[in-house]
Amino acid sequence: MDEVEMEIEALKAIYMDDYQEIAHPQIFSIKLRSESDPNAWIIMEVQLTPKYPEEVPILLFTSSKGYTESLNELSSISQKLAEESVGMAMAFTLASRVKDWIEEYEVNQKELKKREEEELAESQKPKKRIERPEHVDGTPVTVESFNAWKARFLLETDPATSDSKTVRLNGRQLFEGDISLALSDVNVDLFVSEDGDDLDIDL
């Protein structure tokens, strides 16, 4: 029994029903299955040349639906490994590499699916709204406090109770005169004429 026949007998014993002889002994195929999904598989067809193992065998790959788009990558990996293995029986080495590739592919697909699910869940989360603070420090102006301020102001500016000359006050001076208005959170237009000018107040 020559070296090629010995290799084939070993492959039959290892892969059993997943080994298929197409043309003895030059052409055979091995079905390599995913450990996590028995319905996912790749068939590696090996065509031995007359000078094998001193020449690289011809490799053809078919697969279940899940791997179809990645077979070119697998073919390149296997071709490179075959070139590195010239001079020795390599069918089992090639089959083992295909098996490893299947498991690597399955892990990558699971990680990809997980990332996609996480991104989808993140995109569906409601956006956080920036809430304005419900309370801001300051003294609120109420009707009562405004009326009290107005009464004091009229009393202080009544000509009958003051000998002061007419003084022109602007809005800022008015508010600086009463700290409760300066701290207010409510904007109130006080003592401004319709044309926007400051009022002249006789003190």
Order of alpha helices (4+ residues) and beta strands (2+ residues): alpha-beta-beta-beta-beta-alpha-alpha-alpha-beta-alpha-alpha-beta
